C-alpha cells in the first residue's frame, strides 16, 4: 500500500467510525476538532485500525499523538516494519 492509499484508507476509516464527513477530515485534524471523537470512540477507532492494518497500537502511542498525521506516520512505520520482517 503506498502512502496515498494509506492516507485515504485511514481518513475513510476515521470518517466511518466517527460518523464525520470525509471532506471535513485532514491529516492536520485532531480529536479536539470533533465532538464525536471522545475517549470511547478513540478506543473503537484504535481497535478498528489495529484490525484493518494488522498492527498493535499501545495506549502510550495514542497518548503522544497530536493529530491524524501522527497516526498516519505511526501506521506507516508499523506496516513498513512488518513488511520488512
Secondary structure, DSSP 8 states (H G I E B T S, - for coil): --HHHHHHHHHHHHHHHHT--GGG--TT--GGG-TT--HHHHHHHHHHHHHHHT----HHHHHT--SHHHHHHHHHHHHHHHHH-
